[in-house]
Each structure stands twice: as structure tokens, then as C-alpha cells.
Amino acid sequence: MNRKKYLALCQQVSLLSVDASGKSVKITPELTVLFNGMKFYPISYKMAFKNGKQRDIAILHDLKSNSVVECDLEKVYQDSC
């Protein structure tokens, strides 16, 4: 996924209201992303280096469980549903 688009999605999700557990209340399909065939919503981004090369890392929140996943941004796709 494009970093600029991903960061825009993170910003939009940050504006949503949250429940007591910190989970966003109203996630719409246009704010979700796919990773390994599962739906997540983007919450953060970080840049790291591996073997001297820049690595863009997406930080995603699982829609079904209250867990966080970190993965390469290039493996994240915008949900078309």
C-alpha cells in the first residue's frame, strides 16, 4: 500500500470515537485494510531499518479481537468491500 494513503487512513481512524477498551466504535469499510486475508484498521506507522535498508511498517488493529499486528506496509491492501 502507498505510504501516503496509509497515513491518511490512520488519520481518519484517529478521528473516530472509541469505547472503554480503546477500540474504535464505528469503523466503515472504506477505512479498513486487508493483511493476510483478514480485515484490520490502521492505527499507526513506523519506519525501521533492516540490513541497512528502510522498511515501512504498518501497525494494524484486528477487527475481531482486541490485538495489534505489525507488518510490512507493502503487504497491506485497501479493503474493496
C-alpha positions in Angstrom: 0.0 0.0 0.0 1.1 3.5 -0.7 2.5 5.2 2.5 0.7 8.5 1.9 -2.7 6.7 1.5 -2.0 4.5 4.6 -1.2 7.6 6.7 -4.4 9.3 5.5 -6.4 6.2 6.7 -4.6 6.3 10.1 -5.6 10.0 10.5 -9.2 9.3 9.6 -9.4 6.4 12.0 -7.9 8.5 14.8 -10.9 10.9 14.5 -13.4 8.1 15.3 -14.9 7.8 18.8 -13.7 4.9 20.9 -15.2 2.6 23.6 -13.9 1.9 27.1 -11.3 -0.6 25.7 -9.9 1.9 23.3 -11.4 0.2 20.3 -12.9 2.4 17.6 -16.7 2.3 17.6 -17.8 2.9 14.0 -15.3 1.5 11.5 -16.7 1.9 8.0 -15.5 -0.4 5.2 -13.6 2.4 3.4 -11.3 2.7 6.5 -10.4 -1.0 6.7 -7.4 -2.7 5.2 -6.5 -6.3 4.4 -3.5 -8.2 5.6 -3.2 -12.0 5.1 -6.9 -12.1 4.0 -8.1 -10.6 7.3 -9.7 -7.1 7.9 -7.9 -4.6 10.1 -8.0 -0.9 10.7 -4.8 1.1 10.6 -3.7 2.7 13.8 0.0 3.7 13.3 3.1 3.6 11.1 6.7 3.3 11.9 9.9 3.3 9.9 12.7 0.9 10.7 15.9 -0.3 9.0 16.8 -3.9 8.2 20.2 -4.7 6.6 20.7 -1.0 6.1 17.5 -0.6 4.1 14.4 1.4 5.0 11.4 -0.6 6.0 7.9 0.8 6.2 5.9 -0.9 8.9 2.1 -0.8 9.3 0.6 -1.2 12.8 -2.9 -2.6 12.5 -5.7 -3.3 14.9 -7.7 -6.6 14.4 -11.4 -6.1 13.9 -12.4 -9.3 15.6 -10.1 -9.4 18.5 -8.5 -6.7 20.5 -5.0 -7.3 19.2 -2.3 -5.3 17.3 -0.2 -6.6 14.4 2.9 -5.1 12.9 3.7 -6.0 9.2 5.4 -4.6 6.1 3.3 -1.9 4.6 3.8 -3.4 1.1 1.8 -6.4 2.3 -1.2 -4.3 3.3 -4.0 -3.6 0.8 -7.0 -1.3 0.9 -10.3 -3.3 1.5 -12.5 -3.0 -1.5 -15.7 -4.1 0.3 
